[in-house]
Amino acid sequence: MNDDLARALIVGSLTAGGAVVDAHADHVDALLPPELATTLGLAEEVQIDFTGTAAGAVDGRLGAALVERVAARHLASPPLTALVLQPELPRPLPDHLPVLLNAVRAGVAQRSRETQRYLVATLRLTAHSDEVRSALATLVVRLHDGAHVAALPIERGEAHRLARLTDGERRRTTGALQRWVAVEGPRRLASALDAVQRRARRDLERLADYYASLDEEMRTAEQRARSPDERARRAAKRAALPDDLAARRAQIAERIRARLAATLVAATLVETDAERFDLPVRRRSRDGALRVLGRSADARFEGPACVACGVATLRLYLCDERLHVLCDACGHSGRLDAVRCAGCQPRAAALPPLVVDDPTQALRHRLVAARQP
């Protein structure tokens, strides 16, 4: 089965790279373009064997150098496809959308039609600690503002050559992915992080028990010392226990330190028509406008992006100062002065710390207190 996967990877990669591939039961004969041959370190005419028995053929089995080079090439440059979703009949904006939780409508929505671009990104989230855990996740980013939106029906898409991502779209997408990883990464890998916390607490408990017993043994030995010199020597060894415990504790902390990483595995650029609704709103004495989109491909409505979490929301609060949009979860129940609003006081996306109860804390305080004169 594994060699079948290696065969599919090699044949698919060569075919996508423009090679002419003649597949047989146990090997393939391929004619490669010069650039692809140079990249993979192969001759332009090559036979790749998947049984390990053909003399003079390149080994294509799992674990062979060719498979590693092909996999590394794809990981270094994730595949990007482009699709167009055909529109369906447009829908009017329902009267109950969007749900304004602390503002009111100030007029009739203006309707227009436009093309929207999205990036469907597949990420591999990886938690690195004393062991490695990973999970795949797919999210959809709206490119004009970096909002996280609901899944698109890409299975109905048609392949099409589309314009490359602009610098602005790249910047917004990068920020959206970083923010999503910081918020959703710990949730998606919660079981792995919980396991790290359990192992950390277990190791610290064992360390506390060991040093507590060691301190008791040293205290008894110090009391039984027959000479002042021996007693002083044993007391000095016992006084060094807090520093030794701190060093061992630091070693455990470094060994189990959790690091979260995300790798882009594949991406799909999607274009589709959308109905745009510009809705006048008022918050206190301030007037503004909200943009709501109705995707023609699947008749789904999208609201503006929350400035705190980046999720497109149709249940929203507006801040007091500049009418920033915040979703129901991030809106502090409508108490949105300039200090509480994430748009007025931007905060960099950051992973939360992994907090572990330290069973050695009380022991460290006791050891330090015991060596005080």
C-alpha positions in Angstrom: 0.0 0.0 0.0 2.8 2.4 0.9 4.6 1.7 -2.4 1.3 2.4 -4.2 1.3 5.8 -2.6 4.9 6.4 -3.6 4.0 5.4 -7.2 1.0 7.7 -7.3 3.1 10.6 -6.0 5.8 10.1 -8.5 3.5 9.6 -11.5 1.3 12.5 -10.6 4.3 14.8 -10.0 5.9 13.9 -13.3 2.7 14.2 -15.2 2.0 17.6 -13.6 5.5 18.7 -14.5 5.0 18.0 -18.2 6.7 14.6 -18.5 5.4 11.9 -20.8 4.8 8.8 -18.6 4.3 5.3 -19.8 3.1 3.3 -16.8 3.6 -0.5 -16.5 2.7 -3.0 -13.7 6.0 -2.7 -11.8 7.7 0.4 -13.3 7.2 3.5 -15.4 9.1 4.8 -18.4 9.2 8.6 -18.5 10.5 11.4 -20.8 11.1 14.5 -18.7 11.5 18.1 -19.7 15.1 19.4 -19.1 14.1 21.7 -16.3 12.2 18.9 -14.4 15.0 16.4 -14.9 17.5 18.9 -13.5 15.3 19.7 -10.5 14.8 16.0 -9.6 18.3 14.9 -10.5 17.2 12.5 -13.2 18.1 11.9 -16.8 15.6 13.1 -19.4 14.8 9.5 -20.3 14.4 7.4 -17.2 12.9 4.2 -15.9 11.6 4.2 -12.4 11.2 0.8 -10.7 8.8 0.1 -7.8 9.9 -3.4 -7.0 13.6 -3.0 -6.4 14.5 -5.7 -8.9 15.2 -3.9 -12.2 18.9 -3.3 -12.8 19.8 0.2 -13.8 16.4 1.7 -13.0 15.8 4.5 -10.4 14.3 3.2 -7.2 10.8 4.6 -6.7 9.8 2.8 -3.5 8.8 4.6 -0.4 11.8 5.9 1.4 13.9 6.1 -1.7 15.8 9.3 -2.5 13.6 10.1 -5.5 10.4 10.0 -3.4 12.1 12.3 -0.8 13.0 14.8 -3.5 9.6 14.8 -5.1 7.9 15.2 -1.7 10.3 18.0 -0.6 9.6 19.8 -3.9 5.8 19.8 -3.3 6.2 20.8 0.4 8.4 23.7 -0.6 5.9 24.9 -3.2 2.3 23.9 -2.2 0.0 23.2 -5.2 -2.3 26.1 -6.1 -5.3 25.6 -8.3 -7.7 28.2 -9.6 -11.5 27.7 -10.0 -14.5 29.7 -11.0 -17.9 29.1 -9.4 -20.8 29.7 -11.7 -23.5 31.9 -10.3 -27.1 30.9 -9.5 -30.1 33.1 -9.1 -29.4 36.0 -6.7 -31.4 36.4 -3.5 -32.5 39.6 -1.8 -31.1 40.5 1.5 -33.5 39.2 4.2 -34.9 41.8 6.6 -33.4 40.1 9.6 -29.8 40.3 8.3 -27.5 41.6 9.5 -28.4 41.4 13.2 -27.4 44.7 14.7 -26.9 44.2 18.5 -26.2 47.8 19.5 -27.0 49.9 16.4 -29.9 50.5 14.0 -30.5 50.7 10.3 -30.4 54.3 8.9 -31.8 53.6 5.5 -32.3 51.2 2.6 -29.5 48.9 1.5 -27.9 49.8 -1.9 -27.5 46.7 -4.1 -24.8 46.1 -6.7 -23.0 43.1 -8.3 -19.3 42.3 -8.1 -16.8 39.5 -8.3 -15.3 38.2 -5.1 -12.1 36.2 -4.7 -11.4 33.6 -2.0 -8.5 31.4 -1.0 -9.3 27.9 0.2 -6.2 27.0 2.3 -5.4 23.5 3.7 -3.1 23.8 6.6 -1.2 21.1 8.6 -1.1 22.2 12.3 1.7 20.7 14.2 2.3 20.8 18.0 6.0 20.2 18.8 7.0 19.1 22.3 8.6 16.0 23.7 6.4 14.3 21.0 4.9 15.6 17.8 1.1 15.7 17.0 -0.5 17.1 13.9 -3.9 17.7 12.3 -5.2 19.0 9.0 -7.5 22.0 8.8 -9.2 23.8 5.9 -10.3 27.4 6.0 -11.6 30.0 3.5 -10.3 33.5 3.4 -12.1 36.3 1.6 -9.3 38.2 -0.1 -10.6 41.8 -0.2 -10.5 42.0 3.6 -9.0 38.8 5.0 -12.2 37.6 6.6 -12.7 33.9 7.5 -15.9 32.7 5.8 -18.0 29.6 5.4 -16.8 26.8 3.1 -17.4 27.2 -0.7 -18.8 24.5 -2.9 -15.5 24.1 -4.8 -16.6 20.6 -6.0 -18.8 22.5 -8.5 -16.0 24.8 -9.7 -14.5 24.9 -13.2 -10.8 25.2 -13.7 -9.8 28.6 -15.0 -6.7 30.8 -15.3 -7.0 33.6 -12.8 -5.0 36.6 -12.0 -2.3 36.1 -9.4 -2.7 37.3 -5.8 -1.8 40.9 -5.5 0.5 42.2 -2.8 -2.5 43.4 -0.8 -4.2 40.1 -1.0 -1.0 38.2 0.0 -0.6 40.6 3.0 -4.2 40.2 4.1 -4.2 36.4 3.6 -1.0 36.1 5.6 -2.4 38.1 8.5 -5.7 36.1 8.4 -3.9 32.8 8.5 -1.6 33.9 11.4 -4.6 35.1 13.4 -6.5 31.9 12.7 -3.6 29.7 13.8 -3.2 31.8 17.0 -6.9 31.4 17.9 -7.9 28.0 16.4 -4.6 26.2 16.6 -4.7 25.5 20.3 -8.3 24.4 20.0 -7.7 22.0 17.2 -4.7 20.5 19.0 -6.2 20.7 22.5 -5.8 17.0 23.2 -2.1 17.1 22.3 -1.6 20.2 24.5 -3.5 18.6 27.4 -1.2 15.6 27.1 1.8 17.9 27.3 0.4 19.5 30.5 -0.2 16.1 32.1 3.3 14.9 31.3 4.8 18.1 32.6 2.9 17.9 35.9 3.8 14.2 36.2 7.5 14.9 35.7 7.4 17.9 38.1 5.6 15.8 40.8 8.3 13.2 40.5 11.0 15.8 40.7 9.4 17.4 43.8 9.1 14.0 45.5 12.7 13.1 44.7 14.1 16.4 46.1 11.9 16.4 49.1 13.2 12.9 50.1 16.8 14.0 49.2 16.4 17.1 51.5 15.2 14.9 54.3 18.1 12.5 53.9 20.6 15.4 53.9 19.0 17.0 56.9 19.3 13.7 58.8 22.9 13.2 57.7 23.7 16.8 58.8 22.3 16.2 62.2 24.3 12.9 62.6 27.6 14.5 61.6 30.3 13.9 64.2 32.5 16.8 63.5 31.9 20.5 62.8 33.8 20.2 59.5 31.6 17.3 58.3 28.5 19.1 59.5 29.4 22.2 57.5 30.2 20.2 54.4 26.8 18.4 54.6 25.1 21.7 55.2 26.7 23.3 52.1 25.5 20.3 50.0 22.0 20.8 51.4 22.1 24.5 50.7 22.9 23.8 47.0 19.6 21.9 46.6 17.5 24.9 45.5 19.9 25.7 42.7 20.1 22.1 41.6 16.3 21.8 41.7 15.9 25.0 39.6 18.3 23.6 37.0 16.5 20.3 36.8 13.2 22.2 36.6 14.5 24.3 33.7 15.6 21.2 31.8 12.1 19.8 32.1 10.6 23.1 31.0 12.8 23.2 27.9 12.2 19.5 27.0 8.4 19.8 27.1 8.1 23.4 25.8 5.2 23.4 23.3 5.6 25.0 19.9 2.8 25.3 17.4 3.5 25.5 13.7 1.3 25.7 10.6 2.3 24.6 7.1 0.4 25.4 3.9 -0.3 22.1 2.2 -2.5 23.2 -0.7 -4.6 26.1 -1.7 -7.3 26.9 -4.2 -8.0 30.4 -5.6 -11.7 30.8 -6.2 -13.7 33.6 -8.1 -17.4 33.9 -7.9 -20.1 36.5 -8.5 -21.7 38.1 -5.4 -24.5 40.5 -4.7 -23.2 43.4 -2.6 -25.5 45.2 -0.1 -24.3 48.5 1.4 -26.4 49.1 4.4 -26.5 52.6 6.2 -26.3 52.2 10.0 -26.3 54.5 13.0 -24.6 53.9 16.4 -25.6 56.7 18.9 -25.0 59.8 16.9 -22.5 58.3 14.5 -23.4 57.2 10.9 -21.7 54.5 9.0 -22.2 51.7 6.5 -21.9 47.9 6.5 -21.2 45.7 3.5 -23.0 42.4 3.3 -22.3 39.9 0.5 -24.6 37.3 -1.0 -22.6 34.6 -2.7 -24.4 33.7 -5.9 -22.8 30.2 -6.1 -24.4 28.9 -3.0 -26.9 31.6 -1.9 -25.0 32.2 1.4 -24.7 35.6 3.0 -21.5 37.0 4.5 -21.1 39.9 6.9 -18.2 42.1 7.5 -15.1 40.8 9.3 -14.8 41.1 13.1 -11.7 43.2 13.8 -10.9 41.0 16.8 -11.0 37.4 15.4 -11.4 38.0 11.7 -14.5 35.9 11.3 -17.2 37.2 8.9 -20.2 37.9 11.1 -23.9 38.7 10.6 -24.5 39.2 14.4 -22.4 42.2 15.3 -21.7 45.1 17.6 -20.3 48.5 16.5 -17.7 50.2 18.6 -18.5 53.6 20.1 -15.6 55.6 18.5 -15.1 54.5 14.9 -17.9 51.9 14.4 -15.5 49.0 14.1 -17.3 45.7 13.7 -17.1 43.0 16.4 -18.8 39.7 16.4 -21.1 38.5 19.2 -18.3 36.6 20.9 -15.8 39.5 20.8 -18.1 42.4 21.4 -18.0 42.5 25.3 -21.8 42.6 25.3 -21.7 46.0 23.6 -19.4 47.8 26.1 -17.1 49.0 23.3 -15.2 52.1 24.2 -11.8 52.8 22.7 -10.0 50.7 25.4 -12.1 47.6 24.8 -12.4 47.7 21.0 -9.8 45.6 19.3 -10.0 47.9 16.3 -9.2 51.1 18.3 -6.5 49.2 20.3 -5.0 46.7 17.8 -3.5 43.6 19.4 -1.0 41.4 17.7 -2.1 37.8 17.2 -0.2 35.7 19.7 -0.5 32.1 20.9 -1.6 31.8 24.5 0.9 30.4 27.0 0.7 26.8 28.2 0.1 27.0 31.9 1.2 24.1 34.2 0.6 23.9 37.9 4.1 23.6 39.4 4.2 21.0 42.3 7.8 22.0 43.0 6.9 25.6 44.0 6.2 25.0 47.7 9.3 22.8 47.9 11.5 25.5 46.4 10.3 28.1 48.9 10.9 25.7 51.7 14.4 24.8 50.6 15.3 28.5 50.1 13.9 29.3 53.6 15.8 26.4 55.2 19.2 27.7 54.0 18.6 31.3 55.3 20.8 32.0 58.4 
